[in-house]
């Protein structure tokens, strides 16, 4: 039995927490590989090491000096002191500072949090450290080169009974450090699990797993015991951010289950994420609800659009030429809509896109809605329960909310509803109450 454990930023935040991590890791001989995040916040208002490193990079780029790196130095020296290890942390930090000034790369600088805490944790546990720069590879397109990565990782870990591996980054073919997006150590953990053929990927964080809805909006939402990979993907993509939304890909291909656990309440059961095959969905139709604000919807209507060959392609080329990706594309016989994350759009771009679409496909109508929130209602159980959408829309109507857009995924696994931003919280509560209270 091999377990790969990834510990998040809060778990690594200070010496006391790292001792806790070590205790968990050492308490089960199946826990063989430990993937670390950079130290996170110790208390509200504290800084995450990764944020300080991004700031360090900005000072290097703008003023040629490392600025807040002194705070990074203080944090790591404090951790080493608390752990009472003999690592020459001052020397390591000076070397790191020099290489930050030399490399002048944002990704290299950002990655140093995971590198340094990896070195410290390995020293504390008395086991080898494996630098992700040597075994996680990105292709020219900036995407993970899975095949090379799994081969390099398994070679690096072969013969090592236990090891610490730095999360969040890897390198391109030239050896330049490249990072995942924020929270990417979750992906690193999944990669290591896949590379060593783990039986379980344990993801240790500061909550006891997934909740059926955002606890900042809904009072004490239900705990989710089991989720399928696909449900997880839908929920985490839509903002349930316990786990990086890309972390399922490596483990899903190898059917390795993920277990979300709480470092600070290790006896809590957590949430288990499993392949759809063999997964028995709960009796209730909905497993979880998640949502995000700030989308734009471009709505296009044209009679007989279905018989116009290349219609969608011409619209898509307008988006493609501007480097804009879309999230969803709900369509009817004579209508098609594109849902775009507003963060993707520069000032004035939406109006320009609308003009260009009108020019290229001469629609009967083209209009744009902005400040839309999307709410995803997710659950394998939906396909087997008659009347789920009736209950959903009835609940939203009873809350007095106007639905601006509907998209049912072809898998019958989710229904996505668009409402005005101002109705977001109200809608989430109404939908949650309908399916969970
Ligand atoms: N340290 C990185 C971040 O703060 C990656 C991670 O923690 O997963 O985003």
Boltz pocket constraint, residues with backbone or C-beta under 6 A from the ligand:
constraints:
  - pocket:
      binder: B
      contacts: [[A, 8], [A, 9], [A, 37], [A, 38], [A, 48], [A, 50], [A, 51], [A, 110], [A, 113], [A, 167], [A, 168], [A, 181], [A, 182], [A, 183], [A, 184], [A, 185], [A, 186]]
      max_distance: 6.0
